[in-house]
């Protein structure tokens, strides 16, 4: 399982692998990690607030 702590989601490896094989897209994995990286940068830029506060803030400001 991949924890995406900045978007409040957990992504299972099985679901991503199944989707990648089904679609035959090698970039499916890269896209997931790219999004996590972007979300991490947003979280840092907004002060690295606690997770629950970040979810509320990001939701209120349409950041995710």
Secondary structure as UniProt FT lines:
FT   STRAND          2..4
FT   TURN            5..8
FT   STRAND          9..11
FT   HELIX           13..23
FT   HELIX           27..45
FT   TURN            46..47
FT   HELIX           51..60
FT   TURN            61..62
//
